[in-house]
Structures are given as structure tokens and as C-alpha cells.
Amino acid sequence: MTPHSLAFYVHTVTTGTLLGLRPADSPDRVSSVLGTDFAENAFGRQAMFRDYGLAEFHWHRARAGDPWAGHHFSIEVHRLARRDRTIPGEVLRSRYGRFAPRLRFEKLRRLLDRRGVPLVEIPEHPGNAPHHRTFWQPGSRTAVSYIAVHGEYSTPGTLRVGDVYKIQAPVTGQEVELRRERTRG
């Protein structure tokens, strides 16, 4: 893994942005930075996401004629293990160089700790536990999920225990509290 691609992950978790893009940015703003090479997926007329290879941006709206409102973005780190040269996408590759097929959670955590950016473990969604564990950066409202235990149908066979699965922003304090209440109840 190049130091530049590690810098990409550290910057994203630290700031809750991707190349300066915020989760709330419009589809046009995202395309102005990441380009027009994406796959677009719609769920009716109220939700859509664009897949840029490594990054996905998600939007929603109340009615078909309303403008899209940004919901979240994710960095689908697990896709790198496919070793498909089109991932992570031309813009990220030209800016950060080569991305290794795996990102070790403990390595990312150590780099963040050195910069004074703590990660706090939060309860996992019931459908992902115990196979995944998620850590949250409260300041940037960013979550990092990694493989904790292999499961035949629950985790990709191309990842090892300790590999980052994905990074997502935002994960709000309210969502974290809902997850905690679920585990207490």
C-alpha cells in the first residue's frame, strides 16, 4: 500500500469527506470532482446511488420532482481485494496511486491514533454481528467496519480477519445511540 493511499483513508476518516466532497453534496457536485464514469442505481424515484468503483454516494428525496439530498457516502474497501484494475476509479488512482487489495484495521487505527483521531467501538447491526465490528470517529461522524470473524455467507472470502470492509460517513450520534439502545434492550 502506498503512503498516498493510506493518506486518503486517514484524511477521509479524520474529516468525514472524500476529496473534499461531503455526504450532503449534490449529484452534480460529486460528478464535478469524481467524473462521469459511474454506475447509477435507482430505487424508485426517491433513492439512488452512484458507484464510482471504490466510492459510492447515496441520495434521497421526498418526491420525484424534488432535488436530490445527499444521504451518505461509503468507501467499499472490500472491492479492492477483487484486484480489478478499474477499482478504485481513475480520479482516486491518479491522485493517490496504487491501492493495495487490503487495508488492515489496526494499521489505520494506529495512524489515526498518532494524529489524535480516536475511534470508538459501537454496536454492530444485528445482521452483521459477529462477523463485522464497527468503530466510529465522533468528530467526523465516520465509521470504519472490519472483518472480525469469517462467516461462509457473511464475509467475502477474499478478505482476512482484521481487514477493513468499508468506511462510511456520516454515522450520526443519533444512529450510534440507537445501536447502543438495541444492545441494552
C-alpha positions, 0 to 999 in steps of 0.5 A: 500500500502506498503512503498516498493511499493510506493518506486518503483513508486517514484524511477521509476518516479524520474529516468525514469527506472524500476529496473534499466532497461531503455526504450532503453534496449534490449529484452534480457536485460529486460528478464535478470532482469524481467524473462521469464514469459511474454506475447509477442505481435507482430505487424508485424515484426517491433513492439512488446511488452512484458507484464510482468503483471504490466510492459510492454516494447515496441520495434521497428525496421526498418526491420525484420532482424534488432535488436530490439530498445527499444521504451518505457516502461509503468507501467499499474497501472490500472491492479492492481485494477483487484486484480489478484494475478499474477499482478504485476509479481513475480520479482516486488512482491518479491522485493517490496511486496504487491501492493495495487489495487490503487495508488492515484495521489496526494499521489505520487505527494506529495512524489515526491514533498518532494524529489524535483521531480516536475511534470508538467501538459501537454496536454492530447491526444485528445482521452483521454481528459477529462477523463485522465490528464497527468503530466510529470517529465522533468528530467526523461522524465516520465509521470504519467496519472490519472483518472480525470473524469469517462467516461462509455467507457473511464475509467475502472470502477474499478478505482476512480477519482484521481487514477493513470492509468499508468506511462510511460517513456520516454515522450520526450520534443519533444512529450510534445511540440507537445501536447502543439502545438495541444492545441494552434492550 
